[in-house]
Amino acid sequence: MDQNRDNNNGENLAFLCFDHHDEYDSRTSQRKNLTLAEVKAYRDELEKSLEDAFSQKVHFGYLAIPEADPFAGNYTRIGSSYNSAEIIITPLPDDPEGTPQYYISGQALWGADRELGPNMGWMGEVVGIEDEGYMRIHHEPFLDSDNAGTTEIFCHLNEGLLVVREHDVRGQYGLNVTFEGTYTKSR
């Protein structure tokens, strides 16, 4: 930061992308350059964010999922006219506002009895708990699609079952693949 490339003292170093590095090192008359104080403030903000993220308790594997967590676990779709599907809900550290967060991942099949085999779909999203215990996966429209529309999946626990409803999915997870249905906790 002191413009002396031989000074590699930790207090003199900051991680910058190419554009911000250029903005700090270069002098132009058309835009404001970053000041030393701004670079230090951004560095401190980045270090604090990394420290917060890496100091959170993280759950790895199925055995580490807390039993008391009402959402966490593996769920298998039951009684569906669609083919099989599995959803895994893994707890993550709360977001900065204190909202519980989860990583929802899953696999689903459609057309398992087809001669050429099934279509398979996969999802993986970080979601928070919304009002009334719903988790919502939200996707913005595909820009290059004639069928552009916002897609959403709503997950809600109801008497121990995970109920999944989709809105306007339009092949988000693969041709005819859907996660909609009722799931029972399998693990």
N, C-alpha and C positions, 0 to 999 in steps of 0.2 A: 504493500500500500504506500510505502514511502518512496516508490519509484526506484529503489535500489534492488536490482534483481539478485544481488549477493546476500541480502538480508532475508534469510528464511526462518526467522524467529516466528513462532506461532501467532503472536500478536500482530505481526506485520502481514499475515496471509489472510486471504478471503477467497471463497469459491464464487466465481462469477461466470455466467454464460459468455459466449463470444461477444454478443452485442453489448452487454453491460461492461465487459472488460474493455472493449473498444471505446465505450462512452466514458469510462474512467480515465484511460490512458491517453486518449486523443483530445485534441482541442479543435473545436469548430466554431464558426461564427453563426451557424444556423440553429443550433439547439443548445440547451443547457446541459452541461456535463455533470456527471456524478461528483459530489464532493467527497472528501475523505470521511467526513462525519456520516454521510449517507451510506457509504460502503460499510463502515463499522456498524452502523445501526442495522443494516440488512444482514450482515454476517451474524450479529448477535441474535437477531430474530430467527435466522435459519438454525443456528446452534440450539436455541431454546426449543424450537419445534422438533428438531431431531431428538433432543434429550427427552422431551415429553413423550414422543412416539415410542422411543426405545425403552422407556422406563415403565410402560404400561404392562399389566399382566396380559399375556397372550395365551390362548388355548391352542395346543397342537394335538391332533389326533383325536380319536373318538373317546379314549379313556380319560382325557383331560376335561371333557365337557362337564360342567357342574350339574349334578343331578337336580339341584334346586331350580335350575333355569327352566321356566315353563316352555320355552320355544326350542331350545337347542336339542339337536338330535338328528337321526336319520328317519325319513318318512317314505313309505311306499304307497303308491296309488292303489286303491282298492275299488272293486265293483265298477269299473269304468268300461264304456264302450270303446275307449281308446286303448292302445296297447300300454305296456308297462311304463312306469316312470318312477324315479326316485329323486327326492329332494333332501339335501343335507343343510341344516341350519347351524352355523358355527358362531358362537358369541365372539365379539370383538370389544376392544375398549370403547367406552362411551365417547360420543362426539364432544366437542368443546362446550356445548350447551348442556351436557349431562344426559342426552338422549341415548338409551341403549342402542347399540348397533350390532348387526349380524352380517355374516357373509352367507348368502344363499346360493347354493350351487345345485345343479341337478342334471339328470339325463332323462330323455324321454324317447320312446319309439312310436312310430306309426307304420302300420302295414306289415307287421311281423310275419303274416301268413302269405305275403306276396311272393310270387315266383322269383323275382329279382332281389328279394330281401327288403328289410325295412328302411324307412327314412329315420335318421337319428338326429336328435337335437340336443344342445347343451346350453346351459345358462350359468352365469356366475356374476353376482352383483353384491355390492355392499348396500345395505338398507338400514333404516332406523325404524323404530316403532312409532307409528302415528297414533292419532286419536283412536280410542276404543280398541287398541291392541292390533291394529292392522299394520302389515308391512306391504309397501307398494314398490314395485319395480317399474320404473318409468323410462321409456325410450322416446327420444325425439324422432320426428319423421325422417325417413330416408330421403335425401334431397333429390336423388336421381330416379325415384320411383314414381310411376303413374298412380300408384295406390298409396301415396304418402299419407301418413297419419300417425298420431301419437299412439304408442302401444303401452299398455299397462297390465301388470299382473298384481292381483291383490291376494295376500295370504292372511288367514285369520284362524286362530285356534278356537274350536267350538266343541266343548265337552270332550277334550282330549284328542280330537281329530283336527288335522290341518286341512282347511278348506281353501282351495285355490280357484280363483275366478280370473278370467282373462278378458281384456277389452281391446278389440281392434288389433289383434296380434299380426295378422297378414303375413304369415311365414317368417316371423322374426327368428324362430328357432329351427327352421327347416320346413320344407314342404309338408303341409298337413300335420306337423308336429305340434302338440299342445301339452301344456302342463296342467290344464284345467282338470279339476276333479277333487275327490276326497282322499286323504292320505291318513294312514295309521302310523304311529310311531313304531319303528322296527328296532331301534337301538337307542 
